[in-house]
Amino acid sequence: MRITIDALCHKGLVRENNEDALSIGGYVLRDDTASLNADTPENGSFYLLVADGMGGHEDGEVASMFTFDVIKEKFSQHLITENNFEEDMLVLIRDISARLNRMAAEKGQLRPMGCTLTGVVWHYGHAWLINAGDSRTYRFRGGILGQLTTDETERGVTGNPNASKLLLNCIGGGCEGYLTVTSLDDRLFEDDVLLICSDGLTDMVSEEQIETAIGAGATAADLYRMACEGGGVDNVSVIIARLS
């Protein structure tokens, strides 16, 4: 499958630093953009992932980068096996989470470093959706934007839609680091568009607005501008992947 990729990672308008990062087949972006084409391999791996360092926690940017460094290392060493992808990924993310928590304890952090993770991995002819936390992966098809992931959050005050959300799962952050892994075989087709993003986009821009924009051919930079127009109060990471 041929993928046309447009990606952006930016600190936004308010935050002093960028705790987000995104990875395109192991190439990590922060405070940068990228546009490229790629082919999903039949005998190997390729992935599109977004990690959001936990806002308000210490060293969120370290957590997101460390997570991508270890993922790249394990894939390059072929330790994510062809026939045991789901279990290998679960073990990998639990290990990264434990290592981040240990690093935070050694630093004496009161709020351990952590990050979310979401995206799609093509692995030896199969496609997989992975998710931990509340960054999101969407599929756009036939003019309709559908969220493939489920936000692992709850509202701080029951019944109050404006209450701050509480993150229930992440990598590090004092959590075990549970990863949801779902097969996307027979669920991705030619002309589908994948949107993988941090909540710096979805908290600022409604799904209806995103849907309309992607239908009109929006770029990652277009969605970033929309997030800024909505306030731009968080880091923003966006990957738009068009399948052909």
Rosetta silent file (secondary structure, phi, psi, omega in degrees, C-alpha in Angstrom):
SEQUENCE: MRITIDALCHKGLVRENNEDALSIGGYVLRDDTASLNADTPENGSFYLLVADGMGGHEDGEVASMFTFDVIKEKFSQHLITENNFEEDMLVLIRDISARLNRMAAEKGQLRPMGCTLTGVVWHYGHAWLINAGDSRTYRFRGGILGQLTTDETERGVTGNPNASKLLLNCIGGGCEGYLTVTSLDDRLFEDDVLLICSDGLTDMVSEEQIETAIGAGATAADLYRMACEGGGVDNVSVIIARLS
SCORE:     score description
SCORE:     0.000 S_00000001
   1 L     0.000  135.026  177.506    0.000    0.000    0.000 S_00000001
   2 E   -91.295  134.556 -178.891    1.259    3.463   -0.907 S_00000001
   3 E  -124.927  127.900  172.254    0.930    6.162    1.769 S_00000001
   4 E  -101.358  119.216 -168.092    1.226    9.899    1.237 S_00000001
   5 E  -114.582  132.816  174.652    2.170   11.423    4.581 S_00000001
   6 E  -130.513  122.002 -171.814    1.891   15.014    5.777 S_00000001
   7 E  -138.128  151.683  179.569    2.952   15.639    9.379 S_00000001
   8 E  -150.835  140.329  173.772    3.500   18.488   11.820 S_00000001
   9 E  -136.932  121.106 -172.686    4.521   18.765   15.472 S_00000001
  10 E  -142.443  152.004 -178.057    4.432   22.198   17.122 S_00000001
  11 L   -74.783  -12.504 -177.051    4.395   23.601   20.653 S_00000001
  12 L    84.187 -165.130 -172.751    1.275   25.701   19.969 S_00000001
  13 L   -96.992  -16.258 -169.803    0.680   29.272   21.086 S_00000001
  14 L  -115.300  -45.609 -175.815    0.827   29.027   24.884 S_00000001
  15 L   -66.017  143.336 -179.864    3.178   26.277   26.089 S_00000001
  16 L   -78.366  -26.553  178.998    6.827   27.186   26.513 S_00000001
  17 L  -136.656  168.124 -176.174    8.073   23.798   25.354 S_00000001
  18 L  -108.916  112.663  177.863    6.859   20.911   23.233 S_00000001
  19 L   -93.519   -8.234  176.799    6.242   17.617   25.019 S_00000001
  20 E   -76.430  159.012  167.016    4.689   16.018   21.915 S_00000001
  21 E  -155.111  155.760  173.560    6.580   13.924   19.397 S_00000001
  22 E  -135.236  154.564 -176.376    5.593   11.883   16.372 S_00000001
  23 E  -130.035  128.750  177.020    7.340    9.055   14.584 S_00000001
  24 E  -113.691   95.447 -179.236    7.223    8.142   10.913 S_00000001
  25 L    59.088   30.335 -179.880    8.788    4.722   10.598 S_00000001
  26 L   101.697  -15.708  176.350   11.326    5.586   13.294 S_00000001
  27 E   -84.527  115.832 -171.594   12.022    9.121   12.087 S_00000001
  28 E   -97.825  134.310  177.459   11.008   11.318   15.032 S_00000001
  29 E  -115.036  138.677  167.869    9.657   14.850   14.643 S_00000001
  30 L  -149.898  130.957 -176.252    9.360   17.582   17.248 S_00000001
  31 L    55.206   46.787 -176.637    8.980   21.261   16.324 S_00000001
  32 E  -158.992  172.597  176.242    9.138   20.274   12.666 S_00000001
  33 E  -130.329  162.373  177.016    7.135   19.204    9.611 S_00000001
  34 E  -154.886  143.665  173.673    7.504   16.426    7.061 S_00000001
  35 E  -137.322  125.143 -177.112    5.905   15.407    3.765 S_00000001
  36 E  -161.456  167.340  173.612    6.817   12.121    2.112 S_00000001
  37 E  -111.631  148.899  178.242    5.591    8.970    0.423 S_00000001
  38 E  -148.263  154.799  174.957    6.100    5.460    1.779 S_00000001
  39 E  -113.133  134.907  177.157    5.160    1.897    0.905 S_00000001
  40 L   -75.315  130.640 -174.144    4.029   -0.562    3.566 S_00000001
  41 L   -83.009  147.351  172.906    6.370   -3.584    3.480 S_00000001
  42 L   -81.073  -28.341 -179.263    5.276   -7.183    3.130 S_00000001
  43 L  -125.800   71.716 -178.901    8.394   -8.361    4.972 S_00000001
  44 L   159.929 -161.436 -173.429    9.063   -5.755    7.613 S_00000001
  45 E  -136.134  152.297  171.415    7.447   -2.907    9.522 S_00000001
  46 E  -150.866  140.998 -177.348    6.388    0.694    9.083 S_00000001
  47 E  -144.225  154.524  174.920    4.518    2.835   11.570 S_00000001
  48 E  -126.549  113.446 -171.856    2.885    6.212   12.087 S_00000001
  49 E  -136.344  146.919  173.448    2.678    7.160   15.771 S_00000001
  50 E  -123.572  134.460  174.537    1.949   10.179   17.961 S_00000001
  51 E  -125.315  131.559 -178.999    3.034   10.493   21.611 S_00000001
  52 E  -112.277  108.607  175.173    1.836   13.313   23.856 S_00000001
  53 E   -60.533  136.973 -169.893    4.044   13.998   26.875 S_00000001
  54 L   -67.811  118.323 -179.581    1.747   14.418   29.853 S_00000001
  55 L   -61.215  134.687  179.442    0.986   18.082   30.445 S_00000001
  56 L    87.933  -13.609  176.586    1.827   19.264   33.936 S_00000001
  57 L   -95.285  154.173 -178.615    4.129   16.320   34.584 S_00000001
  58 L   -74.344  138.200  173.440    7.882   16.691   34.730 S_00000001
  59 L    61.548   37.187  175.372    9.902   15.709   31.664 S_00000001
  60 H   -59.332  -34.529  179.255    6.943   14.869   29.425 S_00000001
  61 H   -68.982  -30.089  176.278    9.170   15.572   26.435 S_00000001
  62 H   -68.962  -41.306 -178.190   11.687   13.031   27.758 S_00000001
  63 H   -62.925  -45.611 -178.288    8.961   10.395   28.089 S_00000001
  64 H   -66.335  -41.372 -179.873    7.686   10.792   24.522 S_00000001
  65 H   -69.906  -41.163  178.337   11.186   10.732   23.020 S_00000001
  66 H   -60.786  -42.766  179.379   12.330    7.808   25.170 S_00000001
  67 H   -58.363  -45.727 -179.441    9.243    5.838   24.135 S_00000001
  68 H   -70.121  -34.665  177.778    9.997    6.344   20.446 S_00000001
  69 H   -62.058  -43.690 -178.485   13.697    5.554   20.891 S_00000001
  70 H   -71.419  -40.247  177.396   12.913    2.197   22.495 S_00000001
  71 H   -59.299  -46.649  179.196   10.202    1.345   19.947 S_00000001
  72 H   -60.134  -43.091 -179.781   12.629    2.063   17.091 S_00000001
  73 H   -60.163  -46.498 -176.181   15.319   -0.043   18.762 S_00000001
  74 H   -68.180  -38.400  177.726   13.043   -3.051   19.226 S_00000001
  75 H   -68.453  -41.459 -178.650   11.685   -2.924   15.672 S_00000001
  76 H   -66.505  -27.273  177.820   15.176   -2.518   14.176 S_00000001
  77 L   -89.615    4.416  178.772   16.355   -5.534   16.185 S_00000001
  78 L    58.543   34.149  178.569   13.341   -7.538   14.924 S_00000001
  79 L   -88.301   -8.609  168.188   12.222   -8.170   18.501 S_00000001
  80 L   -95.243  101.523 -166.101    8.605   -7.440   17.502 S_00000001
  81 L   -80.272  160.902 -176.687    8.058  -10.776   15.790 S_00000001
  82 L   -63.288  -39.671 -171.181    5.997  -11.549   12.726 S_00000001
  83 L  -103.315    1.804 -176.708    3.652  -14.025   14.399 S_00000001
  84 L  -137.526   40.829 -173.363    3.371  -12.586   17.903 S_00000001
  85 H   -58.388  -49.631 -173.561    2.867   -8.875   17.292 S_00000001
  86 H   -60.254  -50.214 -178.122    0.166   -8.239   19.878 S_00000001
  87 H   -67.164  -39.828  179.101    1.914   -9.898   22.815 S_00000001
  88 H   -61.373  -40.305  179.445    5.309   -8.473   21.859 S_00000001
  89 H   -69.712  -38.664  177.519    3.876   -4.950   21.795 S_00000001
  90 H   -61.114  -44.778  179.251    2.104   -5.398   25.128 S_00000001
  91 H   -65.086  -42.114 -179.086    5.343   -6.557   26.741 S_00000001
  92 H   -60.943  -47.306 -176.663    7.308   -3.730   25.110 S_00000001
  93 H   -69.191  -37.300  175.070    4.988   -0.972   26.321 S_00000001
  94 H   -62.225  -38.488  179.177    4.829   -2.388   29.854 S_00000001
  95 H   -66.987  -44.049  177.940    8.629   -2.439   29.882 S_00000001
  96 H   -60.695  -43.516 -179.421    8.884    1.168   28.643 S_00000001
  97 H   -60.732  -44.757  179.739    6.342    2.241   31.266 S_00000001
  98 H   -63.864  -39.359 -179.898    8.270    0.524   34.061 S_00000001
  99 H   -67.544  -40.608  176.820   11.529    2.087   32.906 S_00000001
 100 H   -63.533  -43.229  179.029   10.002    5.573   32.785 S_00000001
 101 H   -63.427  -37.491  178.210    8.549    5.131   36.265 S_00000001
 102 H   -68.085  -41.161  177.112   11.928    3.965   37.545 S_00000001
 103 H   -61.259  -41.226  179.938   13.675    6.948   35.928 S_00000001
 104 H   -65.231  -40.744  179.156   11.154    9.297   37.549 S_00000001
 105 H   -63.666  -40.298  179.747   11.684    7.703   40.969 S_00000001
 106 H   -65.766  -28.964  177.776   15.451    8.076   40.634 S_00000001
 107 H   -85.096   -9.452 -177.928   14.946   11.776   39.829 S_00000001
 108 L    73.203   29.583 -179.201   12.598   12.193   42.776 S_00000001
 109 L   -70.606  133.905  176.337    9.749   13.398   40.581 S_00000001
 110 L   -76.750  -31.404  177.689    6.481   14.018   42.406 S_00000001
 111 L  -122.665   99.197 -171.446    4.521   13.533   39.170 S_00000001
 112 L   -57.986  141.642  177.854    6.263   10.798   37.161 S_00000001
 113 L   -60.057  146.900  179.322    7.015   11.489   33.510 S_00000001
 114 E  -166.496  173.691  178.810    4.699    9.817   31.020 S_00000001
 115 E  -157.066  160.371  169.895    3.093   10.015   27.603 S_00000001
 116 L   -88.245  173.293  176.039    0.204    8.762   25.519 S_00000001
 117 E  -155.070  132.406  174.518    0.698    6.726   22.356 S_00000001
 118 E  -152.682  156.872  175.526   -1.511    6.118   19.333 S_00000001
 119 E   150.700 -166.909 -174.687   -1.206    5.205   15.679 S_00000001
 120 E  -124.369  136.350  177.262   -1.005    2.468   13.071 S_00000001
 121 E  -120.145  125.355  170.461    1.680   -0.167   12.547 S_00000001
 122 E   -97.843  124.105 -169.154    2.032   -2.159    9.329 S_00000001
 123 E  -140.455  107.643  178.116    3.848   -5.367   10.215 S_00000001
 124 L    49.392   51.846  174.610    4.608   -8.208    7.774 S_00000001
 125 L    84.452    1.178  178.460    1.517   -7.635    5.649 S_00000001
 126 E  -118.065  153.418  177.789   -0.845   -6.857    8.540 S_00000001
 127 E  -115.844  136.472 -176.802   -2.118   -3.537    9.866 S_00000001
 128 E  -131.838  138.842  171.167   -2.557   -2.850   13.578 S_00000001
 129 E   -97.747  130.285  176.682   -4.066   -0.002   15.582 S_00000001
 130 E  -124.852  148.892 -177.729   -2.352    0.698   18.898 S_00000001
 131 E  -160.050  137.974  169.601   -3.420    3.075   21.657 S_00000001
 132 E  -144.894  111.425  177.939   -2.655    4.088   25.231 S_00000001
 133 L   108.623 -144.816 -172.106   -4.316    7.244   26.561 S_00000001
 134 L  -126.155   12.213  163.494   -6.305    9.960   24.839 S_00000001
 135 L   -70.272  160.958 -167.611   -4.427   10.877   21.695 S_00000001
 136 E  -129.410  148.245  168.619   -6.558    9.774   18.758 S_00000001
 137 E  -119.797  128.002  179.572   -6.486    7.857   15.494 S_00000001
 138 E  -118.312  157.609  167.971   -9.261    8.517   12.982 S_00000001
 139 E  -122.014  129.595  177.004  -10.231    7.080    9.608 S_00000001
 140 E  -107.183  122.138 -178.926  -11.831    9.353    6.988 S_00000001
 141 E  -147.667  131.299  176.238  -13.853    7.529    4.340 S_00000001
 142 L    59.393   33.056  178.962  -16.653    8.661    2.058 S_00000001
 143 L    84.108    0.875 -176.789  -16.817   12.084    3.658 S_00000001
 144 E  -114.906  130.050  176.285  -17.181   10.670    7.184 S_00000001
 145 E   -97.568  121.022 -179.794  -14.578   10.980    9.948 S_00000001
 146 E  -122.728  132.540  179.095  -14.692    8.094   12.418 S_00000001
 147 E   -78.724  124.207  179.638  -12.605    7.721   15.561 S_00000001
 148 L   -86.777  -29.207 -179.336  -10.888    4.320   15.656 S_00000001
 149 L   -93.875  166.806  175.457   -9.472    4.680   19.175 S_00000001
 150 L  -118.090  126.424  179.132  -11.266    5.091   22.487 S_00000001
 151 L   -64.488  128.156  178.751  -10.237    7.886   24.859 S_00000001
 152 L   -96.523   70.872 -176.279   -9.039    6.420   28.148 S_00000001
 153 E  -141.102  166.995  167.266  -10.294    9.316   30.263 S_00000001
 154 E  -145.794  157.667  179.975  -13.044   10.337   32.597 S_00000001
 155 E   -78.094  144.224 -176.839  -14.347   13.724   33.661 S_00000001
 156 L   -65.832  -29.837  179.153  -13.169   15.072   36.999 S_00000001
 157 L  -125.437  117.486 -177.201  -16.707   15.957   38.068 S_00000001
 158 L   -58.583  129.490  176.046  -19.485   13.562   37.148 S_00000001
 159 L    86.014   -4.934  178.695  -22.114   15.190   34.987 S_00000001
 160 L  -104.336  105.071 -175.916  -20.124   18.357   34.339 S_00000001
 161 L   -67.430  -15.822 -178.929  -19.103   18.416   30.643 S_00000001
 162 L   -95.667    0.267 -179.098  -16.707   21.302   31.293 S_00000001
 163 L   -70.322  153.167  178.038  -14.764   19.535   34.041 S_00000001
 164 L   -64.120  141.556  179.619  -11.121   18.684   33.452 S_00000001
 165 E   -84.086  146.980  178.253  -10.573   15.202   32.065 S_00000001
 166 E  -107.597  126.385  179.599   -8.583   12.637   34.018 S_00000001
 167 E   -80.026  124.008 -174.856   -6.223   10.388   32.071 S_00000001
 168 L   -93.975  -16.789 -176.858   -6.780    6.772   33.114 S_00000001
 169 L  -151.498  142.755  175.645   -3.933    5.140   31.207 S_00000001
 170 L  -163.178 -179.288  174.361   -0.585    6.172   29.778 S_00000001
 171 E   -99.580  122.983 -169.965    2.995    4.994   29.368 S_00000001
 172 E    75.276 -147.595  177.927    4.921    5.860   32.523 S_00000001
 173 L    62.407   20.878 -177.124    3.179    8.466   34.649 S_00000001
 174 L    82.648    2.828 -178.487    2.961    5.968   37.493 S_00000001
 175 L   -97.749  161.311  175.820    0.850    3.616   35.334 S_00000001
 176 L   -68.810  -31.644 -179.703    1.502    0.026   34.318 S_00000001
 177 L    87.069   66.406  179.178    1.190    1.062   30.682 S_00000001
 178 L   -86.491  132.815 -179.975   -1.575   -1.018   29.116 S_00000001
 179 L  -110.897  127.131  172.154   -1.662   -0.981   25.307 S_00000001
 180 E   -87.529  125.924 -178.802   -4.812   -1.676   23.308 S_00000001
 181 E  -121.860  124.549 -175.655   -3.926   -3.531   20.095 S_00000001
 182 E  -132.682  134.003  178.096   -6.564   -4.003   17.378 S_00000001
 183 E   -71.029  135.637  173.505   -6.278   -5.580   13.950 S_00000001
 184 L  -109.825   12.396  175.969   -7.049   -3.273   11.023 S_00000001
 185 L   -57.784  134.702 -178.912   -6.856   -6.010    8.413 S_00000001
 186 L    65.354   16.312  177.352   -9.711   -5.552    5.915 S_00000001
 187 L  -120.149   -2.463  176.549  -10.521   -2.176    7.528 S_00000001
 188 L  -122.485  129.105 -175.080   -8.190    0.064    5.511 S_00000001
 189 L  -133.318  166.702  176.546   -8.780    0.600    1.806 S_00000001
 190 L   -54.538  138.189 -179.534   -7.596    2.689   -1.097 S_00000001
 191 L    78.975   -2.357  169.863   -8.585    6.370   -0.757 S_00000001
 192 L   -67.177  153.542  174.231   -8.977    6.120    3.033 S_00000001
 193 E  -124.436  129.404  174.240   -7.319    8.890    5.023 S_00000001
 194 E   -98.925  135.526  171.705   -5.832    8.326    8.469 S_00000001
 195 E  -119.301  120.430  178.569   -5.600   11.179   10.960 S_00000001
 196 E  -120.387  124.851 -169.717   -3.352   10.565   13.971 S_00000001
 197 E  -153.799  159.657  171.609   -3.181   13.442   16.420 S_00000001
 198 L   -88.223  168.598 -177.672   -2.685   14.662   19.970 S_00000001
 199 H   -73.882   -3.617  171.427   -5.462   16.319   21.943 S_00000001
 200 H   -63.649  -22.676  172.036   -3.877   19.673   21.190 S_00000001
 201 H   -87.855  -53.992 -169.603   -5.885   19.429   17.967 S_00000001
 202 H   -73.111  -20.465  174.558   -9.090   17.731   19.112 S_00000001
 203 L   -78.553  -18.004 -176.283   -9.532   19.894   22.219 S_00000001
 204 L  -103.569  -24.859 -173.156   -9.375   23.016   20.045 S_00000001
 205 L  -129.217  132.403 -178.535  -11.215   21.916   16.890 S_00000001
 206 L   -71.372  156.100  177.916  -14.505   20.006   16.672 S_00000001
 207 H   -61.800  -34.722  178.542  -14.703   16.697   14.827 S_00000001
 208 H   -63.083  -41.331  178.089  -17.211   18.278   12.439 S_00000001
 209 H   -67.253  -41.269  178.002  -14.700   20.989   11.545 S_00000001
 210 H   -63.471  -44.063  179.615  -11.908   18.444   11.119 S_00000001
 211 H   -57.625  -47.370  179.064  -14.151   16.269    8.956 S_00000001
 212 H   -63.085  -42.177 -178.060  -15.008   19.181    6.667 S_00000001
 213 H   -64.743  -45.913  179.913  -11.385   20.261    6.446 S_00000001
 214 H   -65.753  -38.312  176.278  -10.050   16.811    5.524 S_00000001
 215 H   -60.657  -28.219  178.946  -12.816   16.395    2.974 S_00000001
 216 L   -91.263    5.983  176.866  -11.604   19.623    1.386 S_00000001
 217 L    87.081   28.417 -177.415   -8.017   18.343    1.261 S_00000001
 218 L   -59.954  147.375  173.741   -6.610   20.032    4.374 S_00000001
 219 L   -95.311  171.893  174.969   -2.927   19.693    5.191 S_00000001
 220 H   -60.576  -38.015  178.544   -1.403   19.170    8.616 S_00000001
 221 H   -64.847  -35.733  176.892   -0.509   22.865    8.617 S_00000001
 222 H   -62.473  -44.624  179.993   -4.167   23.725    7.919 S_00000001
 223 H   -67.106  -36.205  175.826   -5.305   21.712   10.940 S_00000001
 224 H   -61.784  -43.594  178.301   -2.605   23.326   13.060 S_00000001
 225 H   -61.596  -38.467  177.549   -3.853   26.782   12.070 S_00000001
 226 H   -63.690  -39.658  177.457   -7.377   25.731   13.033 S_00000001
 227 H   -63.470  -39.456  178.564   -6.084   24.605   16.442 S_00000001
 228 H   -67.063  -39.474  177.492   -4.395   27.986   16.902 S_00000001
 229 H   -64.066  -27.556  177.335   -7.584   29.784   15.929 S_00000001
 230 L   -83.600   -1.902  178.444   -9.311   27.737   18.635 S_00000001
 231 L   133.154  -34.656  177.901   -6.801   28.918   21.224 S_00000001
 232 L    55.399   38.159 -171.651   -3.681   26.819   20.596 S_00000001
 233 L   -82.286   -6.309 -177.716   -3.261   26.226   24.324 S_00000001
 234 L  -130.661  167.262  171.052   -1.537   22.840   23.991 S_00000001
 235 L   -62.844  149.314 -176.578    1.142   21.219   21.867 S_00000001
 236 E  -127.212  123.321  173.609   -0.226   20.041   18.519 S_00000001
 237 E  -124.820  131.987 -176.685    0.814   16.911   16.628 S_00000001
 238 E  -139.731  129.383  167.362   -0.876   15.885   13.388 S_00000001
 239 E  -122.198  123.439  171.846   -0.236   13.081   10.898 S_00000001
 240 E  -110.367  121.521 -177.398   -2.432   12.912    7.793 S_00000001
 241 E  -124.154  115.471  179.764   -1.863    9.708    5.816 S_00000001
 242 E   -99.746  125.861 -173.237   -3.661    9.191    2.495 S_00000001
 243 E   -96.279  136.941  178.080   -3.789    5.566    1.330 S_00000001
 244 L  -149.152    0.000    0.000   -3.534    4.485   -2.300 S_00000001
